[in-house]
Structures are given as structure tokens and as C-alpha cells.
């Protein structure tokens, strides 16, 4: 398995040392030498390297190279033939008016346009050397006859053999035989006479081009025009206007005149009389070989020639085949006497002359009138090379009888009464072969019959037919007999369903166009073949399943680190707005009603707590007109409660002891609250500022201020709120320290403030004991009670309840507590009832849920 | 018709009281307006008090009228006041650190000293003296009442303190729990704490109720006067 190269075209394996694929003939090995690197792809910015087309030939497929070689060879042959034909062109007659001079001038100016020979002959313009395209295989020349046919004598003919004609002979003597010459020879049946004819002659007229415009294939024989007198035969020379304009044959000159008049030449025109009727001309104008043609003589001499001509009796020409006419000079007259030009029998028509390489005897090589209508403009001899097909409706045998009626001229003497044999039926063995052109298909019913019988050449191409590289032709025509140019152009059998073994699925298979049936048309080298879609590489990270799972796990771990751990907690109690409104409404209605009605339903409290007794003692036992320090440290929101709580005590103290009150506050709003306290519930006592009371104002520093005031009150608070010297005023007269105050009353709603005053004055009060009374709010009283139990506080008056008690001991003065007491009591009762009722309700619900849970279990 | 100041004040009080009561139906713009006014008035009054009752009499006037010795003494607090103002600028806030440190130190010292001498020790002594039969007899309290009172106070104090003891050890089953006896005492201490919190709640309610009664009473009196 080593050293095996896979063909890029068909995908088959080949040996490593092979240069071309053995299946599809595509190149396997890269080019080296001059073409090395030539297949490298171009990069952006590079200028394509100019290459010579010929250098690229090695990369072409083998079959294409073969075709090109054949084309070159054929082109060379064509070139030689063209040169020969040019020599045969008779220059136009200078004496006669050149009616086609205009055409001549136009033709001179066009270098690319090839002047047809027949036109050149008419106009007298030497045809230009035709550039034979070596690569083109479309225009091919077919041998028409012996070269000596147009020669006056053999010797002259020998002399007049143009070089190109000689070359043609040489070319024809190559290994690749011209098929036409063979069947010409064979069909004539005069193979034995071939020896008499020079080899050059046998090539003869049959080498003339066929497909040239205006050439013989187009229903008009145009003899080759050649400027070389030595090469062209005499009759041809006479036809050339340049060389011998005066020697234009009469039949040709008359044709020219008629053409000038717009009439078809008589030599070509008359369909009724057949094609190529002999034109009246002088004996001098008729070529020798034509003059020598005497039907009688030939009939007497050339029995053999008569035979093959008779055998190949031309077919009658229908009127619509006007264009498919044989030149008159090529036709033989029925009356040989009227045509003295026919006195001379051409060599190839003479008895001693071997049968010219002409079409089968039944076929007049120049008798285009034998052309079957269905053939169109293709001569019979050429159609014989074509594959048998049902489109060729009439068999030659049927068409043959029609031809003789119109056949005329010298060739008619050679017509045979026998039905024309099938074309190419040279070999006897081939005679039994079915005719090439049969009308059976049309006999039975028109076009449908076309598909009933498959012609041989088509049947060989059917799917059931074995695959063959060449289409199956009729048995009478072997593949080897096909012209080379036809073989070269023949594509691979496209009708074959079985694809070649070398065909690879990844190679383009041309199905249409000129290259249909071909495979690997483009050079099969890397980079030139059909490129597949480039592989798309994903830019996504290629991770295995395990890697992805690990990554997901890591991601979860990292996410868990950032996630807050929910703390299990009880659900928060939600208050219902409706319940809140109901309670509020109830409370408001109760208080408003009771306040508005000023009821006295509830009695004043009787029980006197111990802490209240201390306060009561202080209030009743303070010295007369003693300085009393009052710290007002509550907020304005607690004014109602605090004043209600402190007013009875101060009222009683003021009434009984007339103390000198000094207000101070560690709260910014304390000073104004003190003023409001004295101007409100204690207004009746008529204390005046500066005489009975003094307001020191705001004591800054909080705890430190209290500490500082306790140590040195004069320095700490030198001024009052009026910015007067406070320690010189009457209320503070004789007071220079804290211990000189008779009592300290702290009115506060904050436990911290009370604690601060208690703690900071502890040292001073230990040194010099003086009573400390705290009038606190109901919310602070529980926290201040320990200080009373510890003996640090002398008495505590807590909220409205303490005020109410004091009022009972003060003869009910000022009466604020009493007015608030019913509402206060009802409010407390309402709250207690609500709390009790709600608790009981919650308890009942809980018990029910628990019972339900137990029942559910 | 001349409106006396009392009427005007009463009217304003009435209006603000109604606006504040509107909070019962929820937060509303009127309530917010009243709050903003109270806050603004309070801030203004405090600023005025700080100037008239602190800076002017204690810094400005002494600097003007006081003798030189008193003026020199005022330099330190004046510098301190200026340095504390540097805290308004982030770049110069470092200059106020010494002053702040002085204030924090002095305040902590005063507080600790006061708490120690004014609360802790006296409270301990008071708890101890609760079982002082002689002192109680001098106050006319019998022995049983003294013992019960003392015992309750002592129990309440100890049990409350035990409740706030959260030191626990891991059990063999993996759970973390306190010692069983501690758990029982903590449960009893929870009772005292609950009772205390209840008393405080009652006091808060009473204070709020009293404030409400006072407000409604003022409204009624105002309306009565108008009528």
C-alpha cells in the first residue's frame, strides 16, 4: 500500500511514480522545470506571472493533448491543400469587364476575412493565403479527387503539381490514412488501376477542400486558384483571370455574365436540365480533359469507367435542389457531339485510369444532384461518412432512380443502371450490411417510426449497450475510418449511463456545452479543483463534559460565597390598618368625649408610693425662700405630662415655702420650657423673674457640663438668659456652690439625663447632703426607681399619677391632673381591655390551631 | 377684630395638631410639612441659643471685656473651637483630631467616673442593703417585707444577669446549649426582664396617653373659647 498516490480528479489510486492517472489521465505529479512553482497560488499583492500557453500544455489531460496534436496535423494538411487550391484558381479575364470589382476592393481591405475561392476566381482577386489554425478542427479538407484530373496531360500535370499538393500527398501518405481516399478507391472498383496513376494523382482532386465557403461542399465547385503557373493545371490556369484573363472558358465567362446580370449562372442554374450542364464554349476554353470526354468514346474505350459511372448513376435532382448542382464542366452532356469540350476524357475517367478516389460509383463525386433532399447541402460522399440514421429517409437506392433523369453531362455516361450501392460499401463483406440511409423508418408511419428501430450507431450508445469509449457506428463504418478531426472532437459518450470507472464524485462532470461529457476539464492540480467549503472552526472554548461540570461546580461554590445566608426568623407581625384605625377612633372618641364632658367619674389615686413620700417631704420641708435648683430637661413633646406631674409639687412648694427657683437645663429648649412652666400652671403664684426665680439657660457639655457646674457653678454659668450676672441676682444671692442649694429637682423624661444628674452630683451630695427629687415621665420612672431604692434619690414623682397624688395633697391644685384623670383612666382601661381581649383571642386561636393540628395527626 | 397672641398661638397649635393627627390615615404631605416646620424651628432656635447663651457670653464678651489672664485662658477653647471646624474640610479634618481626642477622653472619664461612683457602687450597696434589717427597721419596714423585697430584688438582678450569659458548650449530639441549671435560671430571668419591659411599655403608653389627653384638652379648650 505504500507509494500510492490518490488521483485528485477521480480519486483512484495510482503508483507513486506515475505522472498521469491511469484512469482519467489527469496529472498526478506536480510540474517541475520551467513550470515549477507555477501552480503556487497567488498571494494578495502579487502580480500574476505571465505564462506562455504552450508551456501549459503538459498539464492538459491526455485526451486533449491528443486532440490538439491531431488538429495540428490536420491543420498542416489543410494548409498544404489550401496552397494547392490557390494555385488552381484561374485569374479573371482582363478583357471582360470586371463586374465584381467592388467586391474585390472590399475583400482586399479585410485581412481577416477569407475570400472564398469561387469568388476569388470570379473577381480575379488572388485569394489570400488562408491562415490555417492548427488548433481548429472545424475546417477540414476532404479529398475530392485526383490531382491529375485537372491536368492537361500527365506530364503537365506532373509539372503542375503544386507544392502544397505534393505536400498533401506526403501528408496523406502518413500513417494516418485519409479515409476518403480509401473509399474513393474502393468504391470505384478500379483498385488495380491505381498503379497507373501516380501517387500524386491519386491524391488529386479529392484533396480539395470541401468546407471552404464557396467550395465544393456548398454546391459550387470552386477550383483552387493558384498564382503559380507551374503548379496548377492548364485548365485551371485558364480559369485564373490574373494569369490568363483571355482564356476564361466560355462556359465560365457566360456564367460570369449571367451573374453580373443577376442571373444564376447557367452552369449552376438550370434545375430542370440538371446541375452543371455544360455551358457552350469554344473548344479552346474547355479543358483538355473535358474535351476529351466523349461519351461515345468513353463508352467504347472505357468500359470499366463506364461501368463504375453507370453503377454510380447520379440521382435525379429535384428542382429545389438548385443550389446543389455540379458545375457544368464537371457534368457530362448526353450528347457528346454538342460538347466538344468533353472530347477529352480526364485521366481518371479514362479506362486506363484507375478509378479516381471518388465517391462510390453510384455517386458522382461532383454530382451534387445526387444529394438527397433530406441531406441538405452535405454531399453524398460526405454523408457516407456520417453515422447511419433514420433521419436519412430515403435510401440511396430509392434516390438513385430519380437522379438519372436529370443527370447529364459527361458523367451521365458513367452512370450505371444498377441501383446505387450503399455508401462506403467497398468491401463485399460490407455489402451485406444494412444501408446507411434507409427509409424504412418513414415507411411505416412517419416520425413514430424513427423511434422504433434504433440505428446501430445509436444503439451502441444506449445504456444497455456496453460502455465503449467511442460511439458505435454502423457496421459498415469502423471507428478507425472516421476522420481524425471527427474523432478528436468526439466527446465521451454522454448517453452512456455507466460513468467511467475513473469518474470521481468530487469532480465536475461537464454535461453541457462544448465540453460536455468531459471530466476533469480543468487541470487537476491542487488548488484548481473544486474547493470545498472551508472548514469552520468554532471560536468557542472546547471543553469536555467533565471540564464543564468542574467549571460549573466551581461557579456554584463561588456564587455560594457571595450569597447571603437567609436567617430564619419569625414572620414579622403585621398591623392591620383597619384595626389601627378602629383603635385610634375608639381612643379619640373616648378622650374627646370625656374631656369635652369634663367628667369626674374616676377617683383620684389613694395609694401613696414610698418614692412619692420623699418628694412630698422635700416639697414640704424645703427652707423658706431657700434657693432651689431646678433642672428642666424634658422635650417639648412631653410638656403636657411633665407639667401635669410637676405642677402640683411646685405649686405646693411655692405656696408653702416660697423658694427661690433657679432653672437650668442641659437641653437647648429647657430654658423656654421653664418659662412656659412658670407662665402656665404656676402663673397664679406670680413668680417674677429676677426676684423669685432665675433662668440660667442652657448648660452646654452634657455630662461634662453638669460635672463642671457641680464643681464650680459660678464659673460654669456666670450669666442668665438675659446675659446678666446671675450670681449677683436675688434668687442666687449667697449661693456660690451647688451644695448651697436647698434641693435639686430634676424634671426629665429621659433616664439618661436623670442618671447624669444623679451620678455627677453624687460626690457633692455625699459631702454635703441635700435632697434630690426627680420628676420623671411615666416611661422613665421604672428605670429611676433603683436609684430611689439605693438612696441616691430622695423622691420620685412619675407622670400624671404622681401629679394626681400631689394634687390630693395640695388641695387639688392646680387641677390639671384631675382634668386629665378620667380620660387617663379610661384610656388605660381601654388599653388594658384591648390587650386582654386580644391576648385571649390569640390564645383561643392558638388553642384551636393546636387542636386542629392534633386532630390532623 | 384683634387677635390676641393667645388666639393666634392657639390657632396655630390647633392646626398643627390636626395635621399631625392626619398621620393616622397614613403618611401625607401635610404631616410632612408639619414635621419639616418643627424641625426647622427647632434647628433655628438651637442655633440662636448656641450663640446667645454659649458663644457670646462665654467667648466673645470675655475676649472683649475680660482681663488678660482670662483672655489667655480663652485662647485654648477658642483654638479648639476653630480646629473642630476644620472637620468640615476633608483635607483639614486631621487638625480637629487632637481636640476631638481631648473631648472624647474627658467625656469618657467623666462618664466612667460618674457611672462607677454614681451607679455601680451605690446599686451594689443598695442591693446589699436591701437585706439590712436595721435600716429597714429604721424605716419602719418589717423583716419579712425586707426579706421578700430583698430577695426579689436579688433574684431579679441575678436572674437577669444570668439571662444575658450566653456562654455554651457543644453537646455530644452536636447541639450547642447552656448548662441546664443556667438554662432554668435564664428562664426565670426572662420573666423579670419581661416584667420590666412590660412596665416600661406601660409607662410609655401612659406618657403618650397623657400627651394625647393634653393635646385634645387644649383643642377642646380652644374650640370652647372660639365658640
Interface residues (C-beta under 8 A of the other chain):
Chain A: X577 X580 X581 X584 X587 X588 X591 X592 X595 X596 X637 X638 X639 X640 X641 X644 X668 X669 X671 X672 X697 X698 X700 X702 X703 X704 X707 X718 X719 X721 X723 X749 X755 X756 X758 X759 X760 X762 X763 X777 X778 X779 X780 X781 X782 X783 X786 X787 X789 X790 X791 X792 X798 X799 X800 X801 X819 X820 X823 X824 X827 X828 X831
Chain B: X24 X25 X26 X42 X45 X46 X49 X50 X52 X53 X54 X56 X57 X61 X106 X107 X110 X111 X114 X115 X117 X118 X119 X122 X123 X125 X126 X129 X130 X153 X196 X199 X200 X202 X203 X204 X205 X206 X207 X209 X210 X211 X212 X213 X214 X215 X216 X217 X220
